[in-house]
Amino acid sequence: MFHKEGGKIILISTTLFVALLLLSSTLISNFWVLKTVQIILLLLLITVLQFFRNPDRRLEVNDYNIVAPVDGKVVVIEEVFEPEYFKDKRLQVSIFMSPINVHVTRYACSGRIKYSKYHPGKYLVAWHPKASTENERTTVVIDNRIYGEILYRQIAGALAKRIVNYAEEGMQVRQGDDAGFIKFGSRVDIYFPLGTNINVKLNEKAVGNRTIIATK
């Protein structure tokens, strides 16, 4: 299964791959050069297919659990000041996605979207301390019946040039459903109320819709 944002890109890439494959067979007479070119084209196609994959990870909704919204490594667990929406201290958990991770963003909890805003910005490496406030990003707040307001932020990395965000203010969303997509290496920050029971550790590998980030 592939992410819907990548459908056209996958179709174009596959068509281009077949065309270049046929063209190379016609233009290149040296056997080893031909095979090298074909292998490179195949690897490029596999990279595109891998990047836009969207594994089927259905879950049973549980408002007492906050699940990982993305795949990646937990790189931050700390108390911080959140300046955009809450304007007070929150508990931040950040997950860094490398280019080989699944880049679909899923809703970490169910609830009503209270805030959704896109910010253009820089393309610092996603683990840079200033990436949360200076990079291209989207900020979304979900009002959950158990935890209250949970904020998550999609942050573009050095290679990312576009963030897709499906959340619109007033929407009722379901835990585990697709919330958006970030192209290439990137990061997602989640902000919890102070005192939340965090269920992951630094450098732990998180799996979207599988790893439980916080519990009540």
KOLFILO-156061 format. One line per 5 residues: their letters; for each residue x, y, z of N, C-alpha, C. Coordinates in nm, 3 decimals. Example, Ala and Ser with C-alpha at 12.3 -4.5 7.8 and 13.67 -1.06 7.14 Angstrom:
as> 1.319:-0.569:0.780:1.230:-0.450:0.780:1.320:-0.330:0.780 | 1.285:-0.225:0.708:1.367:-0.106:0.714:1.290:0.003:0.787
END
This chain:
mfhke> 0.084:-0.119:0.000:0.000:0.000:0.000:0.089:0.125:0.000 | 0.046:0.225:-0.077:0.123:0.348:-0.086:0.039:0.467:-0.040 | 0.110:0.571:0.004:0.042:0.691:0.049:-0.021:0.760:-0.070 | -0.142:0.816:-0.051:-0.214:0.875:-0.163:-0.141:0.995:-0.223 | -0.059:1.064:-0.142:0.016:1.178:-0.196:0.119:1.132:-0.298
ggkii> 0.160:1.005:-0.288:0.264:0.955:-0.378:0.211:0.883:-0.500 | 0.077:0.871:-0.511:0.019:0.795:-0.621:0.065:0.842:-0.759 | 0.056:0.974:-0.782:0.095:1.028:-0.912:0.244:1.015:-0.935 | 0.322:1.039:-0.828:0.468:1.030:-0.840:0.509:0.887:-0.873 | 0.446:0.789:-0.808:0.477:0.649:-0.834:0.443:0.612:-0.978
listt> 0.327:0.657:-1.025:0.286:0.628:-1.163:0.384:0.689:-1.262 | 0.421:0.815:-1.238:0.516:0.883:-1.327:0.652:0.814:-1.322 | 0.697:0.779:-1.202:0.829:0.716:-1.186:0.833:0.580:-1.254 | 0.726:0.503:-1.240:0.721:0.370:-1.303:0.720:0.382:-1.455 | 0.640:0.477:-1.504:0.634:0.499:-1.650:0.770:0.543:-1.703
lfval> 0.835:0.634:-1.630:0.966:0.683:-1.671:1.069:0.571:-1.666 | 1.061:0.487:-1.563:1.153:0.374:-1.551:1.142:0.281:-1.671 | 1.020:0.246:-1.708:0.998:0.156:-1.823:1.049:0.221:-1.951 | 1.022:0.351:-1.969:1.067:0.422:-2.090:1.219:0.425:-2.098 | 1.285:0.458:-1.985:1.432:0.464:-1.984:1.493:0.326:-2.002
lllss> 1.426:0.226:-1.947:1.474:0.088:-1.963:1.474:0.049:-2.111 | 1.365:0.079:-2.179:1.355:0.047:-2.322:1.454:0.130:-2.404 | 1.467:0.258:-2.366:1.558:0.347:-2.439:1.703:0.303:-2.422 | 1.740:0.265:-2.299:1.878:0.222:-2.275:1.911:0.094:-2.352 | 1.813:0.006:-2.365:1.835:-0.119:-2.439:1.862:-0.092:-2.586
tlisn> 1.803:0.018:-2.634:1.820:0.054:-2.775:1.950:0.130:-2.799 | 1.988:0.220:-2.707:2.101:0.309:-2.729:2.235:0.255:-2.680 | 2.232:0.166:-2.580:2.358:0.117:-2.522:2.388:-0.024:-2.570 | 2.499:-0.039:-2.639:2.535:-0.170:-2.696:2.624:-0.253:-2.605 | 2.703:-0.184:-2.520:2.792:-0.257:-2.429:2.709:-0.325:-2.320
fwvlk> 2.725:-0.456:-2.305:2.643:-0.535:-2.212:2.657:-0.486:-2.068 | 2.779:-0.467:-2.022:2.801:-0.431:-1.881:2.756:-0.289:-1.850 | 2.777:-0.198:-1.945:2.728:-0.061:-1.926:2.576:-0.061:-1.919 | 2.514:-0.140:-2.008:2.368:-0.149:-2.010:2.314:-0.201:-1.877 | 2.375:-0.308:-1.826:2.329:-0.367:-1.700:2.349:-0.271:-1.582
tvqii> 2.459:-0.197:-1.585:2.485:-0.098:-1.479:2.378:0.010:-1.478 | 2.346:0.062:-1.596:2.242:0.165:-1.608:2.107:0.110:-1.562 | 2.076:-0.012:-1.602:1.947:-0.071:-1.564:1.937:-0.094:-1.413 | 2.047:-0.134:-1.352:2.048:-0.156:-1.207:2.028:-0.024:-1.133 | 2.094:0.083:-1.181:2.079:0.216:-1.121:1.934:0.263:-1.131
lllll> 1.874:0.244:-1.249:1.734:0.284:-1.268:1.642:0.205:-1.175 | 1.670:0.076:-1.160:1.588:-0.008:-1.072:1.600:0.036:-0.927 | 1.722:0.068:-0.884:1.743:0.113:-0.746:1.670:0.245:-0.719 | 1.671:0.335:-0.817:1.600:0.462:-0.802:1.449:0.439:-0.790 | 1.396:0.346:-0.869:1.254:0.316:-0.862:1.218:0.255:-0.727
itvlq> 1.300:0.163:-0.678:1.276:0.100:-0.548:1.277:0.204:-0.437 | 1.368:0.302:-0.447:1.376:0.409:-0.347:1.247:0.489:-0.342 | 1.194:0.522:-0.459:1.068:0.597:-0.466:0.953:0.515:-0.408 | 0.946:0.388:-0.446:0.838:0.302:-0.397:0.846:0.286:-0.245 | 0.968:0.273:-0.194:0.986:0.256:-0.049:0.946:0.383:0.025
ffrnp> 0.983:0.497:-0.029:0.957:0.622:0.040:0.808:0.650:0.056 | 0.728:0.615:-0.045:0.586:0.647:-0.041:0.500:0.531:0.010 | 0.561:0.431:0.070:0.483:0.318:0.122:0.402:0.362:0.244 | 0.289:0.297:0.262:0.200:0.328:0.374:0.148:0.196:0.431 | 0.221:0.134:0.522:0.181:0.004:0.576:0.044:0.010:0.644
drrle> -0.032:-0.096:0.626:-0.164:-0.105:0.689:-0.144:-0.142:0.836 | -0.164:-0.045:0.925:-0.145:-0.067:1.068:-0.271:-0.025:1.144 | -0.376:-0.095:1.121:-0.501:-0.064:1.190:-0.485:-0.093:1.339 | -0.553:-0.014:1.419:-0.545:-0.034:1.564:-0.682:-0.019:1.627 | -0.694:-0.067:1.749:-0.815:-0.047:1.827:-0.800:0.083:1.903
vndyn> -0.890:0.177:1.878:-0.880:0.310:1.940:-0.885:0.298:2.092 | -0.792:0.365:2.158:-0.785:0.366:2.304:-0.745:0.506:2.348 | -0.839:0.580:2.405:-0.813:0.719:2.444:-0.718:0.730:2.562 | -0.688:0.619:2.627:-0.596:0.622:2.740:-0.451:0.607:2.694 | -0.431:0.575:2.566:-0.297:0.562:2.509:-0.276:0.668:2.402
ivapv> -0.158:0.725:2.398:-0.115:0.810:2.287:-0.013:0.730:2.208 | -0.043:0.702:2.081:0.046:0.619:2.001:0.142:0.705:1.919 | 0.252:0.645:1.876:0.349:0.717:1.793:0.283:0.759:1.663 | 0.293:0.886:1.624:0.234:0.930:1.498:0.318:0.895:1.376 | 0.445:0.862:1.399:0.536:0.831:1.287:0.636:0.723:1.328
dgkvv> 0.706:0.670:1.228:0.818:0.580:1.252:0.945:0.662:1.272 | 1.036:0.614:1.355:1.163:0.684:1.371:1.224:0.662:1.508 | 1.321:0.744:1.541:1.393:0.732:1.668:1.356:0.846:1.762 | 1.331:0.812:1.888:1.299:0.913:1.988:1.427:0.989:2.021 | 1.430:1.118:1.990:1.553:1.197:2.008:1.541:1.304:2.117
vieev> 1.419:1.332:2.161:1.400:1.433:2.267:1.290:1.387:2.361 | 1.317:1.394:2.491:1.215:1.381:2.595:1.252:1.484:2.702 | 1.183:1.598:2.703:1.222:1.702:2.797:1.109:1.802:2.821 | 1.120:1.873:2.932:1.025:1.980:2.963:1.071:2.107:2.892 | 0.982:2.168:2.815:1.018:2.286:2.737:0.907:2.390:2.746
fepey> 0.939:2.511:2.702:0.837:2.616:2.688:0.784:2.610:2.546 | 0.653:2.595:2.529:0.591:2.588:2.396:0.536:2.729:2.364 | 0.598:2.800:2.267:0.567:2.942:2.247:0.452:2.975:2.154 | 0.408:2.880:2.073:0.311:2.914:1.969:0.166:2.909:2.016 | 0.127:2.801:2.082:-0.012:2.781:2.118:-0.036:2.785:2.269
fkdkr> 0.032:2.700:2.343:0.010:2.694:2.487:0.072:2.813:2.561 | 0.190:2.853:2.513:0.265:2.962:2.576:0.292:2.932:2.725 | 0.321:2.806:2.751:0.362:2.765:2.885:0.447:2.638:2.873 | 0.482:2.580:2.985:0.569:2.463:2.981:0.491:2.336:2.950 | 0.553:2.252:2.869:0.494:2.125:2.829:0.603:2.018:2.828
lqvsi> 0.562:1.893:2.819:0.655:1.782:2.807:0.664:1.744:2.661 | 0.784:1.760:2.603:0.803:1.737:2.460:0.867:1.601:2.433 | 0.810:1.528:2.338:0.870:1.405:2.286:0.887:1.423:2.135 | 1.009:1.403:2.086:1.037:1.422:1.943:1.084:1.292:1.880 | 1.033:1.265:1.761:1.070:1.146:1.685:1.132:1.190:1.553
fmspi> 1.256:1.146:1.529:1.327:1.181:1.405:1.310:1.070:1.303 | 1.274:1.110:1.181:1.258:1.015:1.070:1.373:1.029:0.972 | 1.441:0.922:0.944:1.545:0.923:0.841:1.477:0.903:0.706 | 1.548:0.926:0.594:1.485:0.909:0.463:1.432:0.768:0.436 | 1.478:0.667:0.511:1.432:0.530:0.485:1.310:0.493:0.570
nvhvt> 1.270:0.579:0.662:1.151:0.551:0.743:1.023:0.576:0.665 | 0.913:0.516:0.710:0.781:0.550:0.659:0.753:0.695:0.699 | 0.708:0.777:0.604:0.691:0.919:0.632:0.545:0.963:0.645 | 0.455:0.867:0.656:0.315:0.899:0.683:0.302:0.946:0.828 | 0.228:1.053:0.849:0.195:1.098:0.985:0.053:1.052:1.016
ryacs> 0.035:0.993:1.136:-0.096:0.944:1.176:-0.140:1.017:1.303 | -0.271:1.022:1.326:-0.320:1.087:1.446:-0.286:1.003:1.568 | -0.215:1.064:1.664:-0.171:0.992:1.783:-0.285:0.966:1.880 | -0.394:1.042:1.866:-0.510:1.023:1.952:-0.634:1.073:1.878 | -0.749:1.037:1.929:-0.875:1.085:1.872:-0.913:1.218:1.936
griky> -1.001:1.292:1.869:-1.048:1.417:1.927:-1.086:1.518:1.821 | -1.106:1.641:1.864:-1.143:1.749:1.774:-1.023:1.839:1.749 | -1.001:1.876:1.622:-0.891:1.965:1.587:-0.926:2.107:1.631 | -0.847:2.161:1.723:-0.872:2.296:1.773:-0.783:2.400:1.706 | -0.674:2.354:1.646:-0.578:2.449:1.587:-0.498:2.377:1.480
skyhp> -0.481:2.440:1.367:-0.401:2.382:1.259:-0.342:2.496:1.176 | -0.209:2.506:1.175:-0.145:2.618:1.106:-0.015:2.576:1.039 | 0.003:2.624:0.917:0.126:2.598:0.841:0.220:2.718:0.854 | 0.350:2.689:0.872:0.452:2.794:0.882:0.561:2.768:0.777 | 0.581:2.856:0.682:0.697:2.842:0.594:0.823:2.867:0.677
gkylv> 0.937:2.819:0.630:1.059:2.839:0.708:1.182:2.783:0.643 | 1.285:2.766:0.724:1.414:2.717:0.677:1.412:2.565:0.663 | 1.528:2.510:0.624:1.543:2.365:0.611:1.669:2.321:0.684 | 1.676:2.356:0.811:1.786:2.308:0.895:1.770:2.157:0.912 | 1.878:2.088:0.945:1.866:1.944:0.972:1.764:1.926:1.083
awhpk> 1.685:1.819:1.074:1.567:1.805:1.161:1.600:1.795:1.309 | 1.725:1.752:1.341:1.760:1.740:1.483:1.818:1.870:1.541 | 1.830:1.972:1.459:1.883:2.100:1.506:1.789:2.159:1.612 | 1.841:2.215:1.723:1.757:2.270:1.829:1.657:2.376:1.781 | 1.695:2.452:1.676:1.607:2.558:1.629:1.508:2.512:1.521
asten> 1.514:2.383:1.485:1.427:2.333:1.379:1.279:2.348:1.415 | 1.246:2.332:1.544:1.106:2.339:1.588:1.043:2.475:1.566 | 1.125:2.580:1.564:1.071:2.715:1.552:1.112:2.786:1.424 | 1.210:2.734:1.351:1.260:2.805:1.233:1.237:2.730:1.101 | 1.220:2.598:1.107:1.200:2.521:0.984:1.056:2.530:0.933
erttv> 1.037:2.492:0.808:0.902:2.473:0.756:0.832:2.373:0.847 | 0.707:2.401:0.886:0.641:2.314:0.983:0.490:2.337:0.983 | 0.418:2.243:1.040:0.276:2.262:1.069:0.254:2.231:1.216 | 0.164:2.304:1.279:0.129:2.282:1.418:-0.019:2.246:1.426 | -0.048:2.135:1.493:-0.186:2.087:1.506:-0.215:2.056:1.652
vidnr> -0.331:2.097:1.700:-0.373:2.067:1.837:-0.501:1.985:1.834 | -0.498:1.869:1.902:-0.614:1.781:1.913:-0.666:1.788:2.056 | -0.795:1.812:2.071:-0.858:1.811:2.203:-0.910:1.670:2.230 | -0.838:1.598:2.315:-0.872:1.459:2.347:-0.947:1.453:2.480 | -1.043:1.364:2.491:-1.132:1.362:2.609:-1.059:1.319:2.737
iygei> -0.946:1.250:2.725:-0.872:1.203:2.842:-0.755:1.296:2.876 | -0.676:1.331:2.775:-0.553:1.409:2.797:-0.575:1.559:2.786 | -0.686:1.599:2.731:-0.703:1.741:2.703:-0.636:1.775:2.570 | -0.572:1.890:2.562:-0.513:1.934:2.436:-0.373:1.876:2.417 | -0.356:1.805:2.306:-0.227:1.747:2.266:-0.182:1.817:2.138
lyrqi> -0.062:1.873:2.139:-0.009:1.942:2.021:0.095:1.855:1.953 | 0.087:1.844:1.821:0.196:1.781:1.747:0.240:1.872:1.634 | 0.368:1.864:1.603:0.426:1.954:1.504:0.505:1.873:1.402 | 0.466:1.883:1.274:0.542:1.822:1.165:0.651:1.920:1.125 | 0.776:1.875:1.125:0.889:1.964:1.096:0.968:1.911:0.978
agala> 0.984:1.994:0.876:1.064:1.955:0.759:1.211:1.951:0.796 | 1.285:1.862:0.730:1.429:1.852:0.751:1.506:1.922:0.642 | 1.635:1.891:0.632:1.723:1.957:0.536:1.683:1.927:0.391 | 1.626:1.807:0.368:1.591:1.768:0.232:1.443:1.791:0.201 | 1.362:1.801:0.303:1.218:1.814:0.282:1.182:1.951:0.226
krivn> 1.091:1.952:0.131:1.047:2.077:0.072:0.896:2.094:0.078 | 0.828:1.996:0.133:0.683:2.008:0.139:0.627:1.921:0.250 | 0.537:1.980:0.328:0.466:1.908:0.432:0.318:1.902:0.393 | 0.260:1.784:0.401:0.117:1.767:0.374:0.046:1.750:0.508 | -0.058:1.828:0.531:-0.132:1.823:0.657:-0.281:1.817:0.626
yaeeg> -0.349:1.711:0.673:-0.492:1.696:0.647:-0.580:1.762:0.754 | -0.522:1.794:0.869:-0.600:1.843:0.983:-0.655:1.983:0.956 | -0.784:2.000:0.976:-0.849:2.131:0.964:-0.927:2.158:1.092 | -0.925:2.282:1.135:-0.993:2.318:1.260:-1.140:2.279:1.256 | -1.184:2.216:1.365:-1.323:2.172:1.376:-1.344:2.027:1.338
mqvrq> -1.248:1.966:1.269:-1.260:1.826:1.230:-1.260:1.735:1.353 | -1.335:1.626:1.346:-1.328:1.520:1.446:-1.240:1.411:1.386 | -1.131:1.376:1.451:-1.037:1.280:1.393:-1.029:1.155:1.479 | -0.985:1.047:1.415:-0.979:0.917:1.480:-0.833:0.872:1.495 | -0.799:0.826:1.613:-0.664:0.775:1.639:-0.624:0.672:1.534
gddag> -0.503:0.691:1.479:-0.450:0.595:1.383:-0.473:0.629:1.238 | -0.568:0.718:1.208:-0.594:0.755:1.069:-0.482:0.845:1.016 | -0.465:0.848:0.884:-0.361:0.931:0.824:-0.387:1.079:0.852 | -0.282:1.147:0.900:-0.292:1.289:0.932:-0.213:1.376:0.836 | -0.124:1.315:0.757:-0.042:1.393:0.665:0.080:1.316:0.620
fikfg> 0.177:1.391:0.571:0.294:1.330:0.510:0.405:1.434:0.504 | 0.529:1.391:0.529:0.644:1.481:0.518:0.744:1.417:0.422 | 0.793:1.492:0.328:0.885:1.436:0.230:1.029:1.438:0.281 | 1.091:1.320:0.279:1.232:1.300:0.317:1.256:1.323:0.466 | 1.384:1.328:0.508:1.418:1.332:0.649:1.347:1.444:0.723
srvdi> 1.288:1.413:0.836:1.206:1.511:0.905:1.183:1.469:1.050 | 1.095:1.543:1.121:1.075:1.518:1.263:0.932:1.553:1.303 | 0.882:1.485:1.403:0.753:1.521:1.462:0.772:1.541:1.612 | 0.729:1.657:1.662:0.731:1.687:1.805:0.590:1.671:1.859 | 0.577:1.612:1.979:0.449:1.599:2.045:0.460:1.666:2.182
yfplg> 0.362:1.748:2.217:0.366:1.821:2.344:0.252:1.774:2.434 | 0.290:1.726:2.553:0.195:1.674:2.651:0.187:1.765:2.772 | 0.077:1.755:2.849:0.072:1.827:2.977:0.182:1.776:3.070 | 0.234:1.864:3.154:0.335:1.822:3.250:0.279:1.712:3.340 | 0.364:1.615:3.373:0.321:1.504:3.457:0.268:1.385:3.380
tninv> 0.259:1.396:3.246:0.213:1.283:3.165:0.309:1.166:3.178 | 0.256:1.046:3.187:0.338:0.925:3.198:0.392:0.886:3.060 | 0.519:0.917:3.035:0.581:0.886:2.906:0.630:0.741:2.906 | 0.598:0.671:2.798:0.621:0.527:2.793:0.740:0.488:2.705 | 0.816:0.586:2.655:0.932:0.556:2.569:1.058:0.617:2.630
klnek> 1.173:0.574:2.577:1.301:0.625:2.625:1.379:0.685:2.508 | 1.479:0.766:2.540:1.565:0.825:2.437:1.628:0.716:2.353 | 1.638:0.741:2.223:1.700:0.651:2.125:1.618:0.525:2.098 | 1.501:0.516:2.157:1.414:0.402:2.129:1.356:0.416:1.988 | 1.340:0.305:1.920:1.279:0.306:1.787:1.128:0.303:1.802
avgnr> 1.062:0.402:1.748:0.916:0.410:1.754:0.856:0.364:1.622 | 0.743:0.300:1.630:0.671:0.254:1.512:0.531:0.317:1.512 | 0.499:0.387:1.405:0.370:0.456:1.397:0.253:0.360:1.416 | 0.156:0.402:1.498:0.036:0.324:1.529:0.063:0.197:1.607 | 0.187:0.177:1.653:0.221:0.058:1.729:0.281:0.094:1.865
tiiat> 0.380:0.182:1.865:0.447:0.220:1.989:0.359:0.314:2.071 | 0.341:0.283:2.199:0.263:0.368:2.288:0.357:0.471:2.350 | 0.334:0.598:2.317:0.419:0.707:2.364:0.384:0.746:2.508 | 0.256:0.751:2.539:0.213:0.791:2.674:0.091:0.712:2.714 | 0.074:0.692:2.845:-0.040:0.616:2.897:-0.099:0.688:3.018
k> -0.226:0.661:3.043:-0.296:0.711:3.161:-0.322:0.594:3.255
END
